Amino acid sequence: MVSEQVIQNQIRIALSDAGYVNFRVNVGKVRLKDGRWFDTGLPVGHSDIYGFRPDGQVFYIEVKKPGGRIRPEQKVFLENVKKLGALCGVARSPEEALEIVSGKLSPDEV
């Protein structure tokens, strides 16, 4: 089975090839070597990938491997950004991500 990281990379390449600026983000806290905690500063549930279409429309994509399910906080994040006008959804393949960014309804939970 293909890992989520591989799917994320495939999606990022497909989005870039289609002309979309996109960014991979990490959410959470990490303990540094000196014992201090580093917090990314992003809200809990923030999507794996976000970006912009050439027309300025923002999008958020939560990446899951086949059979993977989104956590409640990820669903809330997607619902909130959707209310604000962003394109968003859950993608398990580059094709699904491109459907989300094109404005078609997500084939998944959100």
C-alpha positions as CSV (number, residue, x, y, z in Angstrom):
1,M,0.0,0.0,0.0
2,V,1.2,3.5,-0.8
3,S,2.1,5.7,2.2
4,E,0.3,9.0,2.9
5,Q,3.7,10.8,2.4
6,V,4.0,9.4,-1.1
7,I,0.4,10.4,-2.0
8,Q,1.1,13.9,-0.6
9,N,4.2,14.2,-2.9
10,Q,2.3,13.0,-5.9
11,I,-0.5,15.5,-5.2
12,R,2.0,18.4,-4.8
13,I,3.6,17.5,-8.1
14,A,0.3,17.3,-9.9
15,L,-0.9,20.6,-8.4
16,S,2.4,22.3,-9.4
17,D,2.2,20.8,-12.9
18,A,-1.3,22.2,-13.2
19,G,-0.1,25.7,-12.3
20,Y,-1.2,25.8,-8.7
21,V,1.1,27.2,-6.0
22,N,0.9,24.8,-3.0
23,F,2.6,24.3,0.3
24,R,3.0,21.3,2.6
25,V,2.6,22.1,6.3
26,N,3.2,20.3,9.5
27,V,1.0,20.8,12.5
28,G,1.8,20.2,16.2
29,K,4.7,20.3,18.6
30,V,8.1,18.9,18.6
31,R,10.6,18.6,21.5
32,L,13.9,20.2,20.6
33,K,17.3,18.6,21.6
34,D,17.6,21.1,24.5
35,G,14.2,20.0,25.9
36,R,12.2,23.0,24.8
37,W,9.0,22.5,22.8
38,F,8.6,24.0,19.3
39,D,5.0,24.7,18.2
40,T,4.3,25.2,14.5
41,G,1.7,27.8,15.4
42,L,-0.9,26.3,13.1
43,P,-4.4,25.5,14.4
44,V,-5.1,21.9,15.3
45,G,-6.7,20.1,12.3
46,H,-5.0,22.3,9.6
47,S,-4.9,20.5,6.3
48,D,-1.7,18.9,4.9
49,I,-1.6,21.0,1.8
50,Y,-2.9,24.5,1.0
51,G,-2.3,26.8,-1.9
52,F,-3.7,29.2,-4.4
53,R,-5.1,29.0,-7.9
54,P,-3.9,31.6,-10.5
55,D,-7.1,33.5,-9.9
56,G,-6.3,33.8,-6.2
57,Q,-8.8,31.3,-4.9
58,V,-7.4,29.5,-1.9
59,F,-7.6,25.7,-1.3
60,Y,-7.0,23.3,1.5
61,I,-6.5,19.5,1.0
62,E,-6.4,16.9,3.7
63,V,-4.4,13.9,2.3
64,K,-5.3,10.4,3.4
65,K,-4.2,7.0,2.1
66,P,-7.0,4.7,0.9
67,G,-9.1,3.7,3.9
68,G,-7.8,6.5,6.0
69,R,-10.3,8.7,7.9
70,I,-10.1,12.3,8.9
71,R,-10.0,13.2,12.6
72,P,-12.8,15.3,14.0
73,E,-10.6,18.4,14.3
74,Q,-9.6,18.0,10.6
75,K,-13.2,17.9,9.6
76,V,-14.0,21.0,11.7
77,F,-11.1,22.8,10.1
78,L,-12.3,22.0,6.6
79,E,-15.9,23.0,7.4
80,N,-14.7,26.3,8.8
81,V,-12.5,27.2,5.8
82,K,-15.3,26.2,3.4
83,K,-17.6,28.6,5.2
84,L,-15.1,31.3,4.5
85,G,-15.0,30.6,0.8
86,A,-12.1,28.3,0.4
87,L,-12.1,25.2,-1.8
88,C,-11.4,22.2,0.3
89,G,-11.7,18.5,0.8
90,V,-10.1,15.1,1.4
91,A,-8.0,13.6,-1.4
92,R,-6.6,10.1,-1.7
93,S,-5.0,10.7,-5.1
94,P,-3.7,13.5,-7.3
95,E,-6.9,13.2,-9.4
96,E,-9.1,13.8,-6.3
97,A,-6.9,16.8,-5.3
98,L,-7.3,18.3,-8.8
99,E,-11.1,17.9,-8.6
100,I,-11.1,19.8,-5.3
101,V,-9.0,22.6,-6.6
102,S,-11.1,22.9,-9.8
103,G,-14.1,23.6,-7.6
104,K,-15.9,20.2,-8.0
105,L,-17.3,18.8,-4.8
106,S,-15.0,16.6,-2.8
107,P,-15.6,12.9,-3.2
108,D,-15.1,12.4,0.5
109,E,-16.4,13.3,3.9
110,V,-16.4,17.1,3.7
